[in-house]
C-alpha cells in the first residue's frame, strides 16, 4: 500500500468513514459507495479544517481584545 493510500485510510478511520476494516479489504456493509465515501470524507475534512480555523480566529481576536498581543 502506498504512503498516500495509507494516510487516506488512517484519516478516514479517524473521522469515522467506512473505508475498510483492514488495509486490504472494503467494508462488509456499505450504505454508500466508496466514491461517495471519499466525497463525504473530503467534505468532513473541510468541515474540520473550517472549525480549527474558526477557533484560531476566535482565540486571536480574544487575545487582542484582552491585550495579550
C-alpha positions, -999 to 999 in steps of 0.1 A, spaced: 0 0 0 14 34 -9 20 61 17 -7 83 3 -33 54 4 -22 45 40 -27 81 51 -61 82 34 -72 50 52 -59 63 85 -76 97 82 -109 81 70 -110 58 100 -101 86 124 -131 107 113 -154 76 112 -158 70 75 -163 33 63 -133 28 41 -124 -7 51 -119 -30 81 -83 -39 72 -59 -23 48 -67 -48 21 -104 -50 20 -136 -30 17 -161 -27 45 -187 -55 47 -216 -32 50 -216 0 29 -246 22 29 -229 43 2 -203 35 -25 -166 40 -20 -167 70 -43 -193 87 -22 -173 78 9 -144 97 -5 -166 127 -13 -181 126 22 -145 123 36 -135 154 17 -165 174 30 -159 162 65 -122 172 62 -132 206 50 -156 210 79 -129 200 105 -104 225 90 -131 252 90 -137 246 127 -100 247 135 -95 280 115 -126 295 132 -113 286 167 -79 301 158 -95 334 148 -116 334 179 -85 329 201 -66 356 182 -95 380 185 -99 375 222 -61 377 227 -61 411 210 -92 422 230 -76 412 262 -43 428 254 -22 396 252 -8 407 218 
